Amino acid sequence: MLKVSVISPEKVLFEGDAESVVAPAFDGSVGILTGHAPMMTLLGKGELRLSEGSSERRFTVSGGFLQVVANHVRVVTESASAA
C-alpha cells in the first residue's frame, strides 16, 4: 500500500492510502505501485489518478513535482482541483 499526499498552494487535497498512482509527468505518464524505486519528477498538466480497489480518485493538476520514497508518494502541484 502507498501513502499518498496531494498538496496544492491552497490546501491538502488528499492524504491517505492508494494501491496505485498514475501522474502526468512533464514527458509522459508515470505509474507508481508499492515497492517503486525512489524517484522525483516534474509534473506536467493532466489527470492524476489514485486507485484503491474498485474506487478511484481523480485530480486535474498542473506543474509541480512528484516524489516517491519508501512507499510514500508526495504530489506537490502549482494548481490542482478534483476532477
C-alpha beads as a LAMMPS data file, in Angstrom:
LAMMPS data file: protein, C-alpha beads

83 atoms
82 bonds

1 atom types
1 bond types

-500.0 500.0 xlo xhi
-500.0 500.0 ylo yhi
-500.0 500.0 zlo zhi

Masses

1 110.0

Atoms # bond

1 1 1 0.000 0.000 0.000
2 1 1 1.170 3.515 -0.820
3 1 1 0.791 6.532 1.467
4 1 1 -0.201 9.426 -0.795
5 1 1 -0.242 13.196 -0.235
6 1 1 -1.619 15.612 -2.834
7 1 1 -0.796 19.195 -1.919
8 1 1 -1.572 22.463 -3.701
9 1 1 -0.706 26.006 -2.561
10 1 1 -4.269 26.409 -1.257
11 1 1 -4.707 23.168 0.709
12 1 1 -4.031 19.466 1.150
13 1 1 -6.367 17.822 -1.378
14 1 1 -5.752 14.216 -0.331
15 1 1 -3.914 12.376 2.422
16 1 1 -4.395 8.623 2.537
17 1 1 -3.701 5.185 1.058
18 1 1 -3.748 4.016 -2.544
19 1 1 -2.729 0.865 -4.397
20 1 1 -1.507 2.777 -7.445
21 1 1 -0.846 6.308 -8.651
22 1 1 -0.784 7.470 -12.286
23 1 1 0.525 11.007 -12.747
24 1 1 1.214 13.334 -15.694
25 1 1 4.988 13.806 -15.641
26 1 1 6.468 16.553 -17.820
27 1 1 7.430 13.997 -20.504
28 1 1 4.521 11.491 -20.266
29 1 1 2.548 9.499 -17.710
30 1 1 4.242 7.722 -14.836
31 1 1 2.759 4.833 -12.844
32 1 1 3.657 4.082 -9.226
33 1 1 2.995 0.810 -7.369
34 1 1 4.100 -0.442 -3.935
35 1 1 7.844 -1.047 -3.853
36 1 1 8.656 1.550 -6.532
37 1 1 12.248 2.769 -6.558
38 1 1 12.864 6.227 -5.086
39 1 1 12.344 8.922 -7.717
40 1 1 11.472 12.530 -8.299
41 1 1 9.961 14.038 -11.446
42 1 1 8.478 17.302 -12.600
43 1 1 4.746 17.285 -13.251
44 1 1 3.130 18.414 -16.462
45 1 1 -0.527 19.214 -16.957
46 1 1 -3.153 16.461 -16.858
47 1 1 -5.024 13.968 -14.730
48 1 1 -3.686 12.442 -11.518
49 1 1 -5.368 9.114 -10.681
50 1 1 -5.252 7.381 -7.283
51 1 1 -6.689 3.851 -7.226
52 1 1 -7.650 1.690 -4.272
53 1 1 -9.568 -1.464 -5.071
54 1 1 -12.552 -0.572 -7.237
55 1 1 -12.552 3.111 -6.237
56 1 1 -10.561 5.835 -7.940
57 1 1 -9.913 9.500 -7.102
58 1 1 -9.063 11.910 -9.905
59 1 1 -7.475 15.348 -9.805
60 1 1 -6.537 17.780 -12.543
61 1 1 -3.008 19.011 -11.843
62 1 1 -0.635 21.461 -13.476
63 1 1 3.045 21.902 -12.652
64 1 1 4.946 20.984 -9.534
65 1 1 6.686 17.713 -8.715
66 1 1 6.134 14.126 -7.621
67 1 1 8.402 12.324 -5.150
68 1 1 8.473 8.627 -4.253
69 1 1 10.366 7.481 -1.142
70 1 1 9.714 4.294 0.855
71 1 1 6.138 3.771 -0.440
72 1 1 5.204 7.404 0.256
73 1 1 4.143 9.411 -2.804
74 1 1 4.110 13.194 -2.448
75 1 1 2.491 15.243 -5.178
76 1 1 3.158 18.948 -4.745
77 1 1 1.437 20.884 -7.502
78 1 1 1.137 24.516 -8.527
79 1 1 -2.551 24.058 -9.373
80 1 1 -4.981 21.226 -8.595
81 1 1 -8.692 20.529 -8.457
82 1 1 -10.861 17.442 -8.029
83 1 1 -11.778 16.069 -11.463

Bonds

1 1 1 2
2 1 2 3
3 1 3 4
4 1 4 5
5 1 5 6
6 1 6 7
7 1 7 8
8 1 8 9
9 1 9 10
10 1 10 11
11 1 11 12
12 1 12 13
13 1 13 14
14 1 14 15
15 1 15 16
16 1 16 17
17 1 17 18
18 1 18 19
19 1 19 20
20 1 20 21
21 1 21 22
22 1 22 23
23 1 23 24
24 1 24 25
25 1 25 26
26 1 26 27
27 1 27 28
28 1 28 29
29 1 29 30
30 1 30 31
31 1 31 32
32 1 32 33
33 1 33 34
34 1 34 35
35 1 35 36
36 1 36 37
37 1 37 38
38 1 38 39
39 1 39 40
40 1 40 41
41 1 41 42
42 1 42 43
43 1 43 44
44 1 44 45
45 1 45 46
46 1 46 47
47 1 47 48
48 1 48 49
49 1 49 50
50 1 50 51
51 1 51 52
52 1 52 53
53 1 53 54
54 1 54 55
55 1 55 56
56 1 56 57
57 1 57 58
58 1 58 59
59 1 59 60
60 1 60 61
61 1 61 62
62 1 62 63
63 1 63 64
64 1 64 65
65 1 65 66
66 1 66 67
67 1 67 68
68 1 68 69
69 1 69 70
70 1 70 71
71 1 71 72
72 1 72 73
73 1 73 74
74 1 74 75
75 1 75 76
76 1 76 77
77 1 77 78
78 1 78 79
79 1 79 80
80 1 80 81
81 1 81 82
82 1 82 83
